[in-house]
């Protein structure tokens, strides 16, 4: 182990006195130095993210010892370690703007982890991944072949050891059984400001309603379409002068930024999910 190992401790529990004291005291007793700490209380629920460096302790021993503290406060918790090599899989169809943006950010070291695999239901974007040495898998999907395609996709993601799956404008709905079998978080970018204009064609819907802002939403994927916990959102102002093509162009800019933020915050263990709601420390 190196001279200083960084760990991230994330806690969710019922709010009550003594939580911060118990966590900080536990770390101090083990000569861990807290370098960042954020907390939030709703009055009923308490959320905490602590980043600390260990000088003389092992993360696995720390994890085992913390179980007693967690039990005393009935905590949902996890201990995570930063990982510059954490494998991330990106799923995409034909719209390339989010894929290209994420690949660039991984290449520049802006995002913790690495792009380990790109999968698409179309072959069009193979060169985008392969030019950077990232494996590309073309897995066609039709209504008739969807079960077989999902099995092939599951095998590909497991083979890549993907710890996060990002839907970068992947225009396919992932089934509940697939999500359960996958067992890792899936982040999606939806090209509207949810819960408005869920489903397909949000920009056409926006034109028809005469909206003055459009937006994008990054959320975790659940079996219910476009209803997973929201991680990040942003908007851009528009006027009656914009066409659908204008909204698509403006929306692409928003989508790129919103998805990149959500991916970064997830990989840095800044997102806590509680009963379908997120607390994001950033």
C-alpha positions as CSV (number, residue, x, y, z in Angstrom):
1,X,0.0,0.0,0.0
2,X,1.2,3.5,-0.8
3,X,2.1,6.0,2.0
4,X,-1.4,7.6,1.7
5,X,-4.4,5.8,0.4
6,X,-7.6,7.9,-0.4
7,X,-11.0,6.5,0.6
8,X,-14.5,7.8,0.2
9,X,-17.1,7.0,2.8
10,X,-20.8,7.6,1.9
11,X,-23.5,7.4,4.4
12,X,-27.3,7.5,4.4
13,X,-29.4,7.1,7.6
14,X,-32.1,8.6,9.7
15,X,-31.0,12.0,11.0
16,X,-30.1,12.0,14.7
17,X,-27.4,13.6,16.9
18,X,-23.9,12.2,16.9
19,X,-23.5,10.9,13.4
20,X,-20.7,13.3,12.3
21,X,-19.0,12.8,15.6
22,X,-19.1,9.1,15.3
23,X,-17.7,9.0,11.8
24,X,-15.0,11.6,12.3
25,X,-14.0,10.1,15.6
26,X,-13.8,6.7,14.0
27,X,-11.5,8.0,11.3
28,X,-9.4,10.1,13.8
29,X,-8.8,7.0,15.9
30,X,-7.3,5.3,12.9
31,X,-5.1,8.3,12.0
32,X,-7.1,9.0,8.9
33,X,-7.0,12.6,7.7
34,X,-10.3,14.0,6.4
35,X,-9.6,16.1,3.3
36,X,-13.2,16.8,2.2
37,X,-16.6,16.4,3.9
38,X,-20.1,17.3,2.8
39,X,-23.4,16.6,4.6
40,X,-27.0,17.3,4.1
41,X,-30.1,16.8,6.3
42,X,-33.7,16.8,5.2
43,X,-34.8,16.9,8.9
44,X,-35.5,13.2,8.7
45,X,-32.8,11.7,6.5
46,X,-29.1,12.4,6.7
47,X,-26.5,12.2,3.9
48,X,-22.7,12.3,4.3
49,X,-19.7,12.0,2.0
50,X,-16.3,12.0,3.5
51,X,-13.0,11.8,1.7
52,X,-10.0,10.9,3.8
53,X,-6.4,9.7,3.4
54,X,-5.1,6.7,5.3
55,X,-1.5,6.6,6.5
56,X,-1.4,3.5,8.6
57,X,-4.5,1.5,7.9
58,X,-5.8,-0.8,5.2
59,X,-9.1,0.1,3.4
60,X,-10.4,-3.5,3.9
61,X,-9.7,-3.4,7.6
62,X,-11.3,0.1,7.8
63,X,-14.4,-1.3,6.0
64,X,-14.7,-4.2,8.4
65,X,-14.2,-2.0,11.5
66,X,-16.7,0.6,10.3
67,X,-19.5,-2.0,10.2
68,X,-20.0,-1.5,14.0
69,X,-20.5,2.2,13.7
70,X,-22.9,1.7,10.8
71,X,-24.9,-0.8,12.8
72,X,-25.2,1.6,15.7
73,X,-26.9,4.3,13.4
74,X,-28.6,1.9,11.1
75,X,-26.7,3.3,8.1
76,X,-26.7,2.5,4.5
77,X,-23.1,3.0,3.6
78,X,-20.2,2.1,1.4
79,X,-16.5,2.7,1.3
80,X,-15.1,3.5,-2.2
81,X,-11.6,4.0,-3.5
82,X,-10.8,6.4,-6.4
83,X,-9.9,4.3,-9.5
84,X,-8.4,5.9,-12.6
85,X,-8.8,2.5,-14.3
86,X,-12.5,1.9,-13.5
87,X,-14.1,0.4,-16.7
88,X,-17.0,2.4,-18.2
89,X,-19.1,1.1,-21.1
90,X,-20.8,3.6,-23.5
91,X,-23.9,2.6,-25.5
92,X,-24.9,4.7,-28.4
93,X,-27.0,4.6,-31.6
94,X,-26.4,7.1,-34.4
95,X,-26.2,10.5,-32.6
96,X,-22.5,10.9,-31.9
97,X,-22.3,14.2,-29.9
98,X,-22.4,12.7,-26.4
99,X,-20.2,9.7,-27.3
100,X,-17.5,11.9,-28.9
101,X,-17.6,14.3,-25.9
102,X,-17.2,11.5,-23.3
103,X,-14.4,9.8,-25.2
104,X,-12.5,13.2,-25.4
105,X,-13.0,13.8,-21.7
106,X,-11.8,10.3,-20.8
107,X,-8.7,10.8,-23.1
108,X,-7.9,14.1,-21.4
109,X,-8.2,12.7,-17.9
110,X,-11.2,14.9,-17.1
111,X,-13.2,11.8,-16.0
112,X,-12.1,9.3,-13.4
113,X,-12.0,5.8,-15.0
114,X,-11.6,4.8,-18.6
115,X,-13.8,4.1,-21.6
116,X,-13.5,0.3,-21.9
117,X,-16.1,-0.5,-24.5
118,X,-18.5,1.2,-27.0
119,X,-21.6,-0.7,-28.1
120,X,-24.1,0.3,-30.7
121,X,-27.1,-1.1,-32.4
122,X,-25.7,0.5,-35.6
123,X,-22.2,0.2,-37.1
124,X,-21.9,3.9,-38.0
125,X,-19.7,5.0,-35.1
126,X,-17.2,2.2,-35.0
127,X,-14.4,4.4,-36.3
128,X,-14.9,6.9,-33.5
129,X,-14.1,4.3,-30.9
130,X,-11.5,2.3,-32.8
131,X,-9.5,5.4,-33.6
132,X,-8.8,5.7,-29.9
133,X,-8.1,2.0,-29.4
134,X,-11.4,1.4,-27.6
135,X,-13.2,-1.9,-28.5
136,X,-16.4,-1.4,-30.5
137,X,-19.3,-4.0,-30.6
138,X,-22.1,-3.8,-33.1
139,X,-25.2,-5.5,-31.7
140,X,-28.2,-5.0,-33.9
141,X,-31.6,-4.9,-32.2
142,X,-35.0,-5.5,-33.6
143,X,-38.3,-6.3,-31.9
144,X,-37.9,-10.0,-32.8
145,X,-34.2,-10.2,-31.8
146,X,-34.3,-8.1,-28.7
147,X,-34.0,-10.9,-26.1
148,X,-31.0,-12.4,-28.0
149,X,-29.4,-8.9,-28.4
150,X,-29.8,-8.2,-24.7
151,X,-28.1,-11.5,-23.9
152,X,-25.2,-10.6,-26.2
153,X,-25.0,-7.1,-24.7
154,X,-24.9,-8.5,-21.2
155,X,-22.1,-10.8,-22.1
156,X,-20.1,-8.0,-23.7
157,X,-20.5,-5.7,-20.7
158,X,-19.5,-8.5,-18.3
159,X,-16.5,-9.3,-20.5
160,X,-15.4,-5.6,-20.3
161,X,-16.0,-5.7,-16.5
162,X,-18.0,-2.5,-16.9
163,X,-18.6,-0.8,-13.5
164,X,-20.8,1.9,-15.1
165,X,-22.9,1.9,-18.3
166,X,-23.6,5.2,-20.0
167,X,-26.4,5.5,-22.5
168,X,-25.1,8.3,-24.7
169,X,-28.2,8.6,-26.8
170,X,-28.8,4.9,-27.1
171,X,-32.2,4.7,-28.7
172,X,-33.2,1.4,-27.2
173,X,-35.2,0.6,-24.0
174,X,-33.4,-1.8,-21.7
175,X,-35.7,-4.4,-20.1
176,X,-36.1,-4.9,-16.4
177,X,-34.6,-8.4,-16.4
178,X,-31.6,-7.1,-18.3
179,X,-31.1,-4.3,-15.7
180,X,-31.4,-6.8,-12.9
181,X,-28.9,-9.2,-14.4
182,X,-26.5,-6.4,-15.2
183,X,-26.2,-5.3,-11.6
184,X,-24.3,-2.1,-12.2
185,X,-25.6,1.5,-12.4
186,X,-26.8,2.7,-15.8
187,X,-26.8,6.5,-16.6
188,X,-29.0,7.9,-19.4
189,X,-29.2,11.3,-21.0
190,X,-32.7,12.3,-22.0
191,X,-33.1,15.2,-24.4
192,X,-35.7,17.1,-22.4
193,X,-36.1,18.6,-18.9
194,X,-37.9,15.7,-17.2
195,X,-40.6,15.2,-16.2
196,X,-41.8,17.4,-19.1
197,X,-41.9,15.8,-22.6
198,X,-40.9,12.3,-21.6
199,X,-40.6,9.7,-24.4
200,X,-39.8,10.3,-28.0
201,X,-39.8,13.6,-30.0
202,X,-39.4,16.0,-27.1
203,X,-38.3,18.9,-29.3
204,X,-41.3,18.6,-31.6
205,X,-43.4,18.6,-28.4
206,X,-41.6,21.7,-27.2
207,X,-42.3,23.5,-30.5
208,X,-45.9,22.6,-30.3
209,X,-46.2,23.9,-26.7
210,X,-44.2,27.1,-27.5
211,X,-41.8,26.6,-24.6
212,X,-39.2,29.3,-23.7
213,X,-36.6,26.9,-22.3
214,X,-35.4,23.5,-23.4
215,X,-33.2,21.2,-21.4
216,X,-31.6,17.8,-20.8
217,X,-31.8,15.4,-17.9
218,X,-29.2,12.8,-16.8
219,X,-30.8,10.1,-14.7
220,X,-30.2,6.5,-13.6
221,X,-32.1,4.0,-15.6
222,X,-34.9,1.9,-14.0
223,X,-37.5,-0.4,-15.5
224,X,-39.9,2.5,-15.8
225,X,-39.1,4.6,-18.8
226,X,-37.5,8.0,-18.1
227,X,-38.5,7.8,-14.4
228,X,-35.1,7.0,-12.7
229,X,-33.4,9.1,-10.1
230,X,-32.3,12.4,-11.6
231,X,-28.5,13.2,-11.3
232,X,-28.2,16.5,-13.3
233,X,-30.3,18.9,-15.4
234,X,-29.7,22.1,-17.3
235,X,-31.6,24.3,-19.6
236,X,-31.2,26.8,-22.5
237,X,-33.5,29.7,-23.4
238,X,-35.2,29.6,-26.7
239,X,-37.8,31.8,-28.5
240,X,-40.5,31.4,-31.1
241,X,-38.0,32.0,-33.8
242,X,-36.2,28.6,-33.3
243,X,-37.1,25.7,-35.5
244,X,-36.9,22.0,-34.5
245,X,-33.4,21.9,-36.1
246,X,-32.4,24.9,-34.0
247,X,-33.6,23.2,-30.9
248,X,-31.8,20.0,-31.8
249,X,-28.5,22.0,-32.2
250,X,-29.0,23.9,-28.9
251,X,-30.1,20.7,-27.2
252,X,-27.0,18.8,-28.2
253,X,-24.8,21.3,-26.4
254,X,-26.9,21.0,-23.2
255,X,-27.0,17.2,-23.5
256,X,-23.2,16.9,-23.7
257,X,-22.5,19.0,-20.6
258,X,-25.3,17.5,-18.5
259,X,-24.2,13.9,-19.3
260,X,-20.5,14.7,-18.6
261,X,-21.3,16.2,-15.3
262,X,-23.4,13.2,-14.2
263,X,-20.8,10.7,-15.3
264,X,-18.1,12.7,-13.5
265,X,-20.1,13.0,-10.3
266,X,-21.0,9.3,-10.3
267,X,-17.4,8.2,-10.9
268,X,-16.2,10.4,-8.1
269,X,-18.8,8.9,-5.7
270,X,-20.7,12.1,-5.3
271,X,-24.2,10.8,-5.9
272,X,-26.3,9.3,-3.1
273,X,-29.6,7.7,-4.0
274,X,-32.4,7.4,-1.4
275,X,-35.9,6.2,-2.2
276,X,-35.8,7.3,-5.8
277,X,-34.3,10.7,-5.0
278,X,-30.6,11.8,-5.3
279,X,-28.4,14.0,-3.2
280,X,-25.4,15.1,-5.3
281,X,-22.4,16.6,-3.5
282,X,-20.4,18.7,-6.0
